[in-house]
Amino acid sequence: MRVRNPIFIHYVHDMSRAIQFYCNVFDVQPSFESPGWSTLHFESFELALHILAPGHDEEDVMSHAGLNLEVDVLDEMRQAIELNGGSLVWLREPETHIPERIASFTDTEGNRFELRQHVEPSGT
């Protein structure tokens, strides 16, 4: 089972300000930009800036921040995680604007991480 493309998710209140700050401080460039999700290329990983919705604060989303890895088959990884003492917290199936299955897991110490599997849209 191959794991690839690590990203680290960081929630922000103002996407433009966050992009400017991280690009200037770390001398990196965006690999993707949108009002709600942008990624900055750091050679061995991507830093994903995710907009924090109005009315929410960091406490609401901290369990979604952190390590996120792409996998070939999410269900196979889930089985391996559970066989080794981890557990599934939630699973989100692809949506029209987000073509990825995303699952949140805990390891044996309760630390959260996410796995994602790209799913090709129907009819392609």
Order of alpha helices (4+ residues) and beta strands (2+ residues): beta-alpha-beta-beta-beta-alpha-beta-alpha-beta-beta-beta
